């Protein structure tokens, strides 16, 4: 029996099982080059379809690509560890077929290999940042709620709590600086970049540390681990975030404090910046989609701008939505996706793709497409950043 016939004969059962996590299977077939980038984008958001409808479109697309692609798809379902653990019911389906894989395979096809071999395990390890320190690192949250003109960012404390719970569960020491002016933000971030000086220097920044369920006074000295997270919750406009004095701090200046140097304790380590702030005052509008068709281990040095990831709640010139009670669309989606997919071993860029998709589907108005939000991610990460839940994760 051909691979295509095997998919066809088991299609109903395959669809029923894969509906449990359509995003996972979509990302996997894209990762293995079974579909093109354009096909991935078209399949990611299909209006008017339920979960089964989305998966049906994906499987149908695989079947139209011919025998080889169907064969790779069946092999993926049987050998990928994430898929086997997420869809254990697949082992109850007869997915074997009697046609051998033709060789040589085309260059764009997935190179099938034993993911459990020592060589593959070693390669996977080299492709990820090593996060061995305890704690993993520092997570600094700048939470600007009360502005000097009386403006209050209602809902930001909900975001702060969600971020604190998630990143403490991922093994980070979580610190919060509340209601910072532009100059305070700048000086605080410079301090956190180097950690040169004693704890007394942090008094002017009103630094608190997350402890189980609340923020308490900072007691222990600070030191960097294997990663750094910075979350800035404030107002903003294109390229800047505001202090509570409404003075702008350039986001590029923020990240520049952390660039690689011979003295920086964070050189070669991942640095993630999560920006919950408007990037303008324009409202994004939606459109209805139609159905359209270097290994760095040997490098003697690294670029000084390497190892960064900056995730913005919205694209340039546009506003970001924040609920006065429930928090912002971006931060709440980010925290939910981290909690859901970090235990599965997904890297942060894959998780942020999910955040982009989820936030992009939200409607800010009763009129469809009248008020939308599209987060944006920019990164110079050289490896995959996989954050794993710690023993105290809840």
SVG drawing of the C-alpha trace seen along z (x, -y; Angstrom):
<svg xmlns="http://www.w3.org/2000/svg" viewBox="-20 -66 58 70">
<polyline fill="none" stroke="black" stroke-width="0.4" points="0.0,0.0 1.3,-3.5 1.9,-6.1 -0.8,-8.3 -3.3,-5.4 -2.3,-4.8 -3.0,-8.4 -6.3,-8.3 -7.5,-5.0 -6.7,-6.4 -7.7,-9.9 -10.7,-10.0 -8.9,-8.6 -5.8,-10.8 -8.0,-13.9 -9.8,-13.0 -6.5,-12.6 -4.6,-15.6 -7.4,-17.9 -6.2,-17.8 -3.4,-20.2 -3.6,-21.5 -0.9,-24.1 1.7,-21.5 1.2,-19.4 1.1,-22.5 4.4,-23.7 6.0,-20.3 5.2,-19.8 6.4,-23.3 9.6,-22.7 10.3,-19.6 9.7,-21.4 6.6,-19.4 4.8,-22.6 6.2,-26.0 6.3,-29.1 3.4,-30.6 1.3,-27.5 2.1,-27.6 0.8,-31.2 -2.4,-30.3 -3.1,-27.3 -2.3,-29.1 -5.4,-31.3 -8.4,-29.9 -11.7,-31.8 -14.9,-29.8 -13.3,-26.5 -13.4,-24.6 -10.4,-22.5 -11.2,-19.6 -11.6,-21.8 -8.1,-23.3 -6.5,-19.8 -8.5,-18.6 -7.1,-21.4 -3.6,-20.5 -3.9,-16.8 -5.5,-17.5 -2.6,-19.8 -0.1,-17.0 -1.9,-14.5 -1.9,-16.9 1.9,-17.0 2.4,-13.4 3.8,-10.1 7.1,-11.3 5.5,-14.0 2.9,-11.6 5.6,-9.1 7.6,-11.8 4.3,-12.8 3.7,-9.2 7.3,-8.9 6.9,-12.1 3.8,-10.8 5.6,-7.7 9.0,-9.0 8.8,-12.5 9.0,-12.5 6.8,-15.6 4.1,-14.1 4.2,-10.7 3.8,-12.2 1.1,-14.6 -0.9,-12.1 -0.3,-8.7 -3.4,-7.4 -1.5,-7.4 0.3,-4.1 -3.1,-2.4 -3.3,-3.2 -1.6,-1.1 0.5,-3.7 3.2,-1.4 3.3,-0.9 5.3,1.4 7.0,-1.1 10.6,-2.1 11.7,-5.7 13.2,-6.5 16.8,-7.8 18.2,-10.3 15.5,-12.5 14.9,-16.0 16.8,-18.8 13.7,-20.4 12.5,-17.2 12.9,-16.3 16.1,-14.4 14.8,-11.5 17.1,-10.4 16.9,-8.7 16.2,-11.5 17.2,-9.3 20.7,-8.6 23.7,-10.0 24.7,-12.1 21.3,-13.7 21.0,-14.3 24.4,-15.9 23.4,-18.1 20.2,-19.2 22.0,-20.1 24.5,-22.2 21.6,-24.0 20.1,-25.2 21.3,-27.7 22.5,-25.9 20.5,-27.0 22.1,-25.2 22.4,-27.9 20.1,-28.0 18.3,-30.2 18.2,-30.3 18.6,-34.1 16.9,-37.4 13.5,-38.5 13.1,-42.3 9.7,-43.8 9.3,-47.6 5.6,-48.2 4.6,-51.8 1.0,-52.1 0.7,-55.7 1.8,-58.5 2.5,-62.0 -0.4,-63.6 -2.9,-61.3 -3.1,-58.8 -3.4,-55.2 -2.7,-52.1 -5.4,-49.9 -4.8,-46.2 -1.0,-46.4 -0.8,-44.8 -2.6,-41.7 0.1,-41.5 2.8,-41.8 1.4,-39.0 1.0,-36.7 4.5,-37.3 5.9,-36.8 4.1,-33.5 5.2,-32.2 8.9,-33.2 9.4,-32.2 8.0,-28.9 10.5,-28.7 13.3,-29.2 14.0,-32.9 14.3,-35.4 11.6,-37.9 12.2,-41.6 9.8,-44.5 10.6,-48.2 7.3,-50.1 6.5,-53.5 9.8,-54.6 10.6,-57.9 12.6,-57.8 15.9,-58.5 15.1,-55.9 14.4,-53.2 17.6,-54.0 19.8,-53.9 18.0,-50.8 18.6,-48.9 22.2,-49.9 22.6,-48.5 20.9,-45.2 23.1,-44.9 26.3,-44.9 25.2,-44.3 28.1,-46.5 27.5,-48.0 25.7,-46.9 22.0,-46.5 21.7,-50.0 21.8,-51.4 18.5,-49.8 16.6,-51.7 15.7,-54.6 14.1,-52.1 11.7,-50.7 12.8,-47.1 10.7,-44.3 11.2,-40.5 8.4,-38.0 8.1,-35.4 5.6,-32.6 2.4,-34.8 3.5,-38.4 6.3,-40.9 8.6,-41.4 11.7,-43.4 14.9,-42.3 17.2,-40.5 19.8,-38.5 22.5,-39.8 21.8,-39.6 23.8,-37.7 23.3,-36.8 22.5,-33.3 22.4,-31.8 19.6,-34.0 18.0,-37.5 14.4,-38.5 13.2,-42.2 9.5,-43.0 8.5,-46.7 4.9,-47.6 4.2,-51.2 2.8,-53.7 4.8,-54.2 5.0,-55.3 7.1,-54.4 10.5,-53.0 10.2,-54.3 8.6,-53.6 7.6,-56.3 8.5,-56.9 5.8,-58.0 7.1,-61.6 6.0,-61.0 9.7,-61.3 10.6,-58.8 13.3,-56.1 14.5,-54.6 14.0,-50.8 17.3,-50.5 19.0,-52.3 17.6,-49.8 18.9,-46.8 22.2,-48.5 23.0,-48.4 23.1,-44.6 25.2,-44.2 28.1,-41.7 31.4,-43.0 34.5,-41.4 33.2,-42.5 29.5,-41.8 28.3,-38.8 25.6,-38.2 27.9,-37.9 26.8,-34.9 23.7,-34.4 20.1,-35.0 18.5,-38.3 14.7,-38.6 12.8,-41.9 9.0,-41.9 7.5,-45.3 3.9,-45.9 3.4,-49.4 1.7,-51.2 4.0,-52.0 1.7,-54.7 -1.9,-55.8 -3.2,-54.2 -5.7,-51.4 -5.0,-48.3 -7.7,-47.0 -8.3,-43.5 -9.0,-42.0 -10.8,-38.8 -8.4,-36.3 -9.2,-34.5 -7.9,-31.0 -4.6,-31.8 -2.1,-29.7 25.5,-28.4 26.7,-26.3 28.3,-28.8 30.1,-26.3 33.4,-26.9 33.2,-30.7 36.0,-32.5 33.8,-35.5 30.2,-36.5 28.5,-39.7 27.9,-42.3 24.3,-42.5 23.8,-38.8 21.6,-36.7 18.7,-39.2 15.0,-38.8 12.7,-41.7 8.9,-41.0 6.6,-44.0 2.9,-43.9 2.2,-45.6 3.8,-46.7 5.2,-50.3 2.8,-53.2 -0.1,-51.3 -1.8,-50.9 -1.9,-47.9 -5.0,-46.7 -5.1,-46.4 -8.2,-45.3 -8.6,-47.4 -9.1,-44.3 -7.9,-41.3 -4.6,-42.8 -3.2,-43.2 -3.9,-40.9 -0.2,-40.4 1.0,-39.7 -1.9,-37.4 -1.5,-35.4 2.2,-35.1 1.9,-33.8 -0.8,-31.3 1.3,-30.0 4.4,-29.8 2.6,-27.8 1.1,-25.5 4.1,-24.8 7.3,-25.2 6.5,-21.8 6.5,-20.3 10.0,-21.6 9.0,-24.2 11.5,-27.1 10.5,-30.6 10.3,-31.7 7.8,-28.9 5.8,-30.0 5.8,-33.6 4.5,-32.5 1.5,-31.1 1.1,-34.4 1.1,-36.3 -1.5,-34.0 -3.7,-34.2 -3.5,-37.9 -4.0,-38.5 -7.3,-36.7 -8.8,-38.9 -11.3,-41.6 -11.2,-45.0 -14.6,-46.0 -18.0,-44.5 -17.4,-45.1 -15.2,-42.4 -11.8,-43.7 -12.3,-47.3 -9.8,-47.1 -6.9,-44.5 -3.5,-44.0 -0.5,-42.3 2.5,-41.7 6.0,-41.8 9.1,-39.7 12.7,-40.6 15.6,-38.4 19.3,-37.8 19.3,-34.6 22.0,-32.2 20.4,-29.1 17.0,-27.8 16.0,-29.2 14.0,-26.5 12.7,-27.5 11.9,-24.5 9.6,-24.4 11.3,-24.0 10.2,-21.9 8.3,-24.8 6.3,-25.4 2.6,-25.7"/>
</svg>
